[in-house]
């Protein structure tokens, strides 16, 4: 498979994953609203987690704790 084709398929897969994640986040925000929970706290938590993904030590630490 050519490089361009692989890149296009990967871009499509990423787009689909982002759509799924956003749909899940929207549902979580609706639940926050229904339950009277702080939506901004939830969003800030997501931002913190996403922002920390570039830290290789943190990823390793998270992966190690995932099975616990």
Secondary structure, 3 states (H helix, E strand, C coil): CCHHHHHHHHHHHHHHHHHHHHHHHHHHHHHHHHHCCCHHHHHHHHHHHHHHHHCHHHHHHHHHHHCC
